[in-house]
């Protein structure tokens, strides 16, 4: 599944993902990465900082300097139960018309790890 938005230059707070992530017990997830496709523009030419908010934790990432590439959010997040997930960014006012896509779903494989159970430290 891909998450696509047509670019309107200067638009603030454009939401690319909005959903939930769930865990039956407390877990720590580390370093989420999303695949990016900027259409006809590089990530740095179309987007400002990209944010991923999971529950109450907000991580940030720099868009790629290429048309396609990975967006890596540096940090960890602890979830327990079902929490909201939102990925958003501002469109630069200098961007030209293009379509921006994030081409992967958010799930356990999105997080590079180490991803662990909080009660015993074992890997998920």
Secondary structure as UniProt FT lines:
FT   STRAND          3..6
FT   TURN            9..10
FT   STRAND          14..30
FT   STRAND          32..37
FT   TURN            39..40
FT   HELIX           43..46
FT   STRAND          47..54
FT   TURN            55..56
FT   STRAND          57..61
FT   STRAND          68..72
FT   STRAND          76..91
FT   TURN            93..94
FT   STRAND          99..102
FT   HELIX           108..110
FT   STRAND          116..117
FT   TURN            118..120
//
